């Protein structure tokens, strides 16, 4: 759908923007992590997927990893 195409274009544009200030490996890892967390949250909120404590903890660990990557980048 048009929403998917727009979201993909915005996503790639934001990756390109992030790569101006972050190393490629960090930028790609952050981009991938945000996509994974976003997909899981969308599944929970819109598709009725399980929001078990283990799943939420796992998502939190991904977010913590993203923050750690950003903070450790010089």
Secondary structure, DSSP 8 states (H G I E B T S, - for coil): -HHHHHHHHHHHHHHHHHTTTS-HHHHHHHHHHHHHHHHHHHHHHHH-----HHHHHHHHHHHHHHHHHHHT--
